[in-house]
Amino acid sequence: MAGLLPRRGVAEYLSMLQAFLPRGLAWTRAPEAVLTRALYATAEELSRVDAAAHLLMDETNPATAIDGLEDWERVLGLPDGCLPVSQDLEDRRFA
């Protein structure tokens, strides 16, 4: 699922936030400006949430799940008598 939505970094979010600002001297885009630093902090958080959302999307698929793999195994009734018990992540995903 990772390819469905682009991952956005801090610079991209900062650019998007600055694009919402009105034009004028009070709305500077100078890197050292207080406004830019405040928007940068917001962009950092948006980027962090973006990364967390991509990780969550990976958990919705048993083939890419890591933290949620135990839940998938429970829901799917694994391991069962037909498959050997394995601790290897790839083997568990394959099952």
N, C-alpha and C positions, 0 to 999 in steps of 0.2 A: 504493500500500500504506500510505501514511502515515495513512489514516483508520482502519485496523484496530486499532491500539493507541494509546491516548492518550499524549501526551507529558506527562511529569511534571517539574515544576520542583523546585528545592531545597526550597521551603516544603512541598510535598506529601510529599517523601521524609522531611523532618524530622518532619512530623506522623505519618507511618507508623511511623518508628523510635520516636518517643515513645510511640506506642500499644502497642508491645511491652513497655514498661517496667512493672514492678510498681508498685502504688500505695504511697505512703508518703513520709515526710519525706526520706528519703535519695535518693529518685528524683525530684528537683525538675524542673519544666519551666520554671523561671525563665530568661528569655532570657540573663542574664549568668552563669548557672551554668556551671561547668567541664564538667559532663555535657552540657549543651545545646550548648556550643561544640564538644565532641568529636563529638556526633551531627550537628551542622551540617556539620562537615568530611566526615563519612561521606555525608551527604545530597548535598553538592556533587559528590562522586565518583560517586554513584549517578545523579545527574542528568546528568553528563557521559557516562557509559556509556549511559544511556537515549538521549541525543541521537545518539551514535555508532551505536547499534543502528538508529535510524530512518534514518540515512544509509545504512547497510548494506542495509536493506530496499529503499531507492530504487535501489541498484545491481543488484538482482536482476531488474530490469525494464529492457529496453533503451530504453523510452520515457522513463524518468526517470534513467537512468544518466549519470554524468559521468565519474568516475574509471575506471569499468569499461567505458566505451563501446568502447575499443579492443579489449578482450577479446571483447565481443559481436560486433564487426565481424569479428574473426578467426574466431570460431566459425561465424558465418553466411556467411563467404566474401565479405565486403564490403570495399571497393567491387568491383563486378563490371562486366563490359562493358556491361550494360544500363542502368546508372545512372551519371550523371556524378559525378566525384569532387568532393566539396564539403568545405570546412573549417568550414562553418556547423554549429553544434551541433544545431539543430533539423532541418536537412536530413539530417544523419547519423543522428539518431534515427529520422526518418521512413523512411529506407532500411532 
